[in-house]
Amino acid sequence: MDDEALLRGRVYGADHDDPDPGPRLGHAYRELVGGPLDGLLLDVTGWDTEQLADGAALATEIGKYGAGGRAHYEPRPADPARWDWAGDTP
């Protein structure tokens, strides 16, 4: 991955073999802040206002509970483009 791609970020759920795991034109993203998925971008294209307000529980193997665990992220009130980590669940 080149420097420009690194600056654009990696999208949550992108395949590790994907030569371009960064954001795609025409998609909407939220930056994940803190926790096991810190720095990744979440593709929220097509999410409605209620879904965006709820945040997300994202599957991850690198959280507190390992395989099968989820990392919870919630919109930051002052900056809804950034979602803060709220903890892990099994």
C-alpha positions in Angstrom: 0.0 0.0 0.0 1.4 3.4 -0.9 1.6 6.5 1.4 -1.5 8.1 -0.1 -3.5 5.0 0.5 -2.3 4.9 4.1 -3.5 8.5 4.6 -6.9 7.5 3.3 -7.3 4.8 5.9 -8.3 1.2 5.8 -12.0 0.2 5.7 -13.3 -2.2 8.4 -14.1 -5.5 6.9 -11.8 -5.1 3.9 -10.1 -8.3 2.9 -6.5 -8.5 4.0 -5.5 -9.5 0.5 -7.4 -6.5 -1.1 -4.8 -4.4 -2.9 -6.9 -1.3 -2.2 -8.5 -1.6 1.2 -9.2 2.2 1.4 -12.4 4.1 1.0 -14.4 4.0 -2.2 -15.8 7.0 -4.1 -19.5 7.6 -3.4 -19.4 5.9 0.0 -20.0 7.5 3.4 -17.6 6.6 6.3 -17.1 7.1 10.0 -13.7 7.0 11.6 -13.4 4.5 14.6 -11.6 6.0 17.5 -10.1 3.9 20.4 -10.5 0.3 21.2 -9.4 -2.6 19.0 -10.5 -1.1 15.7 -8.9 2.3 16.2 -8.1 4.1 13.0 -10.3 2.0 10.7 -13.1 3.5 8.7 -16.6 2.1 8.8 -18.7 2.2 5.6 -22.1 3.6 6.6 -23.4 4.0 3.1 -27.2 3.6 3.1 -27.6 3.8 6.9 -30.6 5.8 8.0 -30.5 8.5 10.7 -31.6 6.1 13.4 -28.9 3.6 12.6 -26.2 6.3 12.5 -27.4 7.6 15.9 -27.2 4.0 17.4 -23.6 3.4 16.4 -22.5 -0.2 15.8 -21.4 -3.4 17.4 -18.6 -4.7 15.1 -17.3 -8.3 15.1 -13.6 -8.5 15.9 -11.1 -11.1 16.9 -8.7 -8.6 18.5 -11.0 -7.3 21.2 -11.3 -8.4 24.9 -13.3 -11.5 24.0 -11.4 -12.8 21.0 -13.1 -14.6 18.2 -16.8 -14.0 18.3 -16.5 -10.8 20.3 -17.8 -7.4 19.3 -16.4 -3.9 19.7 -19.1 -1.2 20.3 -18.7 2.2 18.8 -20.9 5.3 19.3 -21.1 8.6 17.5 -19.2 11.4 19.1 -21.7 14.1 20.0 -19.6 17.0 18.9 -18.2 15.2 15.8 -20.5 12.6 14.4 -18.0 11.7 11.7 -15.9 10.1 14.5 -17.2 7.1 16.5 -15.7 6.4 19.9 -15.2 3.0 21.4 -17.7 2.2 24.2 -16.4 -1.3 25.1 -16.4 -4.9 24.1 -18.9 -7.7 24.5 -18.8 -11.4 23.9 
